[in-house]
Amino acid sequence: MTDRAENRALPDEQWARLEPLIAECRPPHKTEHHNLRRTIAAIIWRHKKGAPWRDIPAELGPWWMAEQTFRRWSRHGVWKRLLELAQARGGVELGMAFLDGTNIRAHHKAAGAARNGRTVAQRDEDEGLGRSRGGFGTKACAIVDASGRAIGFALAPGQAHELPLAPTLLALLVAIPLWILGDRGYSSHAFRELIWNLGARPAIPPKRNEAPVACPPWIYTNRNRVERFWNRLKEWRAVATRYEKTACSFMGVLCIAATMDWLKA
């Protein structure tokens, strides 16, 4: 590997943390990668830069090997499992948990996934794509621990509301936090009741047309941690703009970015 390629590759310390996690969760394989570290570095480079696969520098190996590895591992759920292993290594802090969603614009290349007998509307719904006032895109919601690191994600079309995704996110918790925080988008008596039934306390401000509810300011002020989390993830250009045609692949991008965020902690 040339010096230029080494600068793009994973640093030794980062690879030392990542390699055992990948070895634990990668799918069964008949042959080894010629250079797995280089392939993973190529996948990370592509998602950080938001570049086409064919633009991966030649020093990082064949572009098609990185693309095939990423897509195959996405289908096998490897990137989700990798995130779970990174969480186990770092230790999830559940004094508080935060819910927040963001609209992610989809590049025109994200359209056109195989229909496989579905209507266009069904295909877009399944792939988490839709049109809102912000344009064609995806609604990505995350649940984040007290340290501001991702526990898990849920995807929906861009025009969808965040609240229906909230029970799915709560199901990703490995333990019950003391507080669960969300913005006004999660304001719902039924959802607050669900949180109480779990054994946690909700800190969700009411909408302007609702009666006041308990939402301690000294707790709610911590919600900036989930906003900072999305700011960090959107430094990856393939997170800030969706280029993937399928929800499975885009979830893989989110999980890779969140895993690297955990490994920096």
C-alpha positions as CSV (number, residue, x, y, z in Angstrom):
1,M,0.0,0.0,0.0
2,T,1.4,3.4,-0.9
3,D,1.7,6.3,1.6
4,R,-1.3,8.0,-0.1
5,A,-3.4,4.8,0.5
6,E,-2.2,4.5,4.1
7,N,-3.5,8.0,4.8
8,R,-6.9,6.9,3.5
9,A,-6.9,3.6,5.3
10,L,-8.0,3.0,8.8
11,P,-5.5,4.1,11.4
12,D,-3.9,1.2,13.3
13,E,-5.6,2.0,16.6
14,Q,-9.0,2.2,14.9
15,W,-8.5,-1.0,13.0
16,A,-7.4,-2.8,16.2
17,R,-10.8,-2.0,17.8
18,L,-12.8,-2.8,14.6
19,E,-11.1,-6.0,13.5
20,P,-12.3,-8.3,16.3
21,L,-15.8,-7.0,16.0
22,I,-15.9,-7.7,12.3
23,A,-14.5,-11.2,12.8
24,E,-17.3,-11.9,15.3
25,C,-20.2,-10.8,13.1
26,R,-19.2,-11.3,9.5
27,P,-21.2,-13.9,7.5
28,P,-19.8,-17.4,6.7
29,H,-17.4,-17.2,3.8
30,K,-15.6,-19.8,1.7
31,T,-12.6,-17.6,0.9
32,E,-10.8,-14.8,2.8
33,H,-10.6,-11.3,1.5
34,H,-7.3,-10.6,-0.1
35,N,-7.0,-7.5,2.2
36,L,-10.1,-7.1,4.4
37,R,-8.7,-3.9,6.1
38,R,-8.3,-2.3,2.7
39,T,-11.8,-3.3,1.7
40,I,-13.4,-1.9,4.9
41,A,-11.3,1.3,4.5
42,A,-12.7,1.6,0.9
43,I,-16.3,1.2,2.2
44,I,-15.8,3.9,4.9
45,W,-14.1,6.2,2.4
46,R,-17.0,6.0,0.0
47,H,-19.6,6.7,2.6
48,K,-17.7,9.6,4.2
49,K,-17.1,11.2,0.8
50,G,-20.5,10.3,-0.8
51,A,-18.7,9.4,-4.0
52,P,-19.8,6.9,-6.6
53,W,-18.4,3.4,-6.0
54,R,-16.3,3.6,-9.1
55,D,-14.5,6.7,-7.7
56,I,-12.9,4.7,-4.9
57,P,-9.1,5.2,-5.2
58,A,-7.4,2.3,-6.9
59,E,-5.0,2.0,-3.9
60,L,-7.9,0.9,-1.8
61,G,-8.6,-2.1,-4.0
62,P,-11.2,-2.9,-6.6
63,W,-14.3,-0.8,-6.2
64,W,-16.6,-3.7,-7.0
65,M,-15.2,-5.7,-4.1
66,A,-16.0,-2.9,-1.7
67,E,-19.5,-2.5,-3.2
68,Q,-20.3,-6.2,-3.2
69,T,-19.0,-6.6,0.4
70,F,-21.1,-3.7,1.6
71,R,-24.3,-4.8,-0.1
72,R,-23.9,-8.5,0.9
73,W,-23.2,-7.6,4.5
74,S,-26.1,-5.3,4.5
75,R,-28.5,-8.1,3.5
76,H,-27.0,-10.3,6.1
77,G,-27.5,-7.7,8.9
78,V,-23.7,-7.5,9.6
79,W,-23.6,-3.8,10.0
80,K,-26.5,-3.8,12.5
81,R,-24.7,-6.5,14.4
82,L,-21.4,-4.6,14.3
83,L,-23.2,-1.6,15.9
84,E,-24.5,-3.8,18.6
85,L,-21.0,-5.2,19.3
86,A,-19.6,-1.7,19.4
87,Q,-22.2,-0.8,22.0
88,A,-21.4,-3.8,24.1
89,R,-17.7,-2.8,24.0
90,G,-18.4,0.8,24.9
91,G,-21.2,0.3,27.4
92,V,-24.6,1.8,26.8
93,E,-25.5,4.5,29.4
94,L,-29.2,4.5,30.1
95,G,-29.7,7.1,32.7
96,M,-31.4,8.9,29.9
97,A,-32.4,7.9,26.3
98,F,-33.2,10.4,23.5
99,L,-35.5,10.1,20.5
100,D,-35.1,12.3,17.5
101,G,-35.7,12.2,13.7
102,T,-34.3,14.0,10.7
103,N,-35.3,14.4,7.1
104,I,-32.6,13.2,4.7
105,R,-32.8,14.3,1.1
106,A,-32.5,11.5,-1.4
107,H,-30.3,11.9,-4.4
108,H,-32.0,11.1,-7.7
109,K,-29.8,7.9,-7.9
110,A,-31.6,6.6,-4.8
111,A,-34.8,6.1,-6.9
112,G,-35.5,3.0,-9.0
113,A,-35.0,0.0,-6.7
114,A,-36.4,-3.2,-8.2
115,R,-40.2,-3.4,-7.8
116,N,-40.4,-7.2,-7.5
117,G,-44.1,-7.3,-8.2
118,R,-44.8,-4.2,-6.0
119,T,-46.5,-1.0,-7.2
120,V,-44.4,2.1,-7.3
121,A,-46.1,3.4,-4.1
122,Q,-45.5,0.1,-2.3
123,R,-41.9,0.0,-3.4
124,D,-41.2,3.5,-2.1
125,E,-43.0,2.8,1.2
126,D,-40.9,-0.4,1.6
127,E,-37.7,1.4,0.8
128,G,-38.4,4.4,3.1
129,L,-38.7,7.0,0.3
130,G,-41.4,9.6,-0.1
131,R,-42.1,13.2,-0.9
132,S,-42.5,15.9,1.8
133,R,-42.2,19.7,1.6
134,G,-38.5,19.2,1.7
135,G,-38.6,17.1,-1.4
136,F,-37.9,13.4,-2.1
137,G,-36.3,11.8,0.9
138,T,-36.3,9.6,3.9
139,K,-37.3,10.1,7.6
140,A,-34.5,8.6,9.8
141,C,-35.2,8.3,13.5
142,A,-32.7,7.3,16.1
143,I,-32.7,6.4,19.8
144,V,-29.6,7.6,21.6
145,D,-28.1,6.8,25.0
146,A,-27.1,9.3,27.7
147,S,-23.6,9.6,26.1
148,G,-25.1,10.7,22.8
149,R,-24.3,7.5,21.0
150,A,-26.8,5.6,18.8
151,I,-28.6,2.5,20.1
152,G,-30.6,2.0,16.9
153,F,-32.5,3.5,13.9
154,A,-35.8,3.3,12.1
155,L,-36.6,4.5,8.6
156,A,-39.8,5.7,7.0
157,P,-40.7,7.7,3.8
158,G,-39.9,11.4,4.0
159,Q,-43.5,12.5,4.5
160,A,-44.1,10.2,7.5
161,H,-44.4,11.5,11.1
162,E,-41.8,10.4,13.7
163,L,-44.3,9.3,16.4
164,P,-45.4,6.0,14.8
165,L,-41.7,4.9,14.7
166,A,-41.2,5.6,18.4
167,P,-42.4,2.2,19.8
168,T,-40.1,0.5,17.3
169,L,-37.2,2.5,18.7
170,L,-38.1,1.8,22.3
171,A,-38.1,-1.9,21.5
172,L,-34.3,-1.6,20.7
173,L,-33.5,-0.7,24.4
174,V,-31.6,-3.4,26.2
175,A,-32.6,-2.0,29.6
176,I,-35.1,0.6,30.8
177,P,-33.7,4.1,31.3
178,L,-34.8,6.5,34.0
179,W,-35.8,9.2,31.5
180,I,-36.9,9.1,27.9
181,L,-36.7,12.5,26.1
182,G,-38.2,13.7,22.9
183,D,-39.3,17.0,21.3
184,R,-42.9,18.1,20.7
185,G,-43.1,15.8,17.7
186,Y,-43.4,12.9,20.2
187,S,-46.1,14.6,22.2
188,S,-48.9,12.1,22.7
189,H,-50.8,10.9,25.8
190,A,-50.7,7.3,24.5
191,F,-46.9,7.5,24.0
192,R,-46.3,9.0,27.4
193,E,-48.5,6.2,28.9
194,L,-46.3,3.6,27.0
195,I,-43.2,5.1,28.5
196,W,-44.7,5.0,32.0
197,N,-45.7,1.4,31.5
198,L,-42.1,0.5,30.6
199,G,-41.0,1.9,33.9
200,A,-39.4,5.1,32.6
201,R,-40.3,8.8,32.9
202,P,-41.2,10.8,29.8
203,A,-39.7,14.3,29.3
204,I,-41.7,15.5,26.3
205,P,-43.1,19.0,26.2
206,P,-46.7,19.4,25.2
207,K,-47.9,21.0,22.0
208,R,-49.1,24.6,22.2
209,N,-52.7,23.5,22.0
210,E,-52.4,20.8,24.7
211,A,-52.7,21.1,28.5
212,P,-49.4,21.4,30.4
213,V,-47.6,18.2,31.4
214,A,-44.6,17.5,33.5
215,C,-41.4,18.1,31.6
216,P,-38.6,19.2,33.9
217,P,-36.4,21.8,32.3
218,W,-33.3,20.5,34.0
219,I,-33.8,17.1,32.2
220,Y,-35.1,18.4,28.9
221,T,-32.0,20.7,28.5
222,N,-30.0,17.6,27.8
223,R,-31.8,16.9,24.5
224,N,-29.1,18.7,22.6
225,R,-27.1,15.5,22.9
226,V,-29.2,13.8,20.2
227,E,-29.0,16.9,18.0
228,R,-25.2,16.8,18.3
229,F,-25.3,13.1,17.4
230,W,-27.1,13.8,14.1
231,N,-24.6,16.6,13.4
232,R,-21.7,14.2,13.8
233,L,-23.4,11.5,11.6
234,K,-24.2,14.0,8.9
235,E,-20.5,14.8,8.5
236,W,-20.7,11.5,6.5
237,R,-21.9,12.7,3.1
238,A,-23.7,9.4,2.4
239,V,-25.7,10.1,5.6
240,A,-26.5,13.7,4.9
241,T,-27.7,12.7,1.4
242,R,-29.1,9.3,0.7
243,Y,-27.6,7.6,-2.3
244,E,-28.8,4.0,-1.6
245,K,-31.8,2.6,-3.5
246,T,-32.8,0.2,-0.7
247,A,-33.7,0.8,2.9
248,C,-31.5,-2.2,3.8
249,S,-28.4,-0.5,2.3
250,F,-29.1,2.9,3.7
251,M,-29.6,1.3,7.2
252,G,-26.1,-0.2,6.7
253,V,-24.7,3.3,6.0
254,L,-26.2,4.6,9.2
255,C,-25.0,1.6,11.2
256,I,-21.4,2.0,9.9
257,A,-21.3,5.7,10.7
258,A,-22.8,5.1,14.2
259,T,-20.3,2.3,14.8
260,M,-17.3,4.5,14.0
261,D,-18.9,7.1,16.3
262,W,-18.9,4.6,19.1
263,L,-15.3,3.6,18.5
264,K,-14.2,7.2,18.8
265,A,-15.7,7.3,22.3
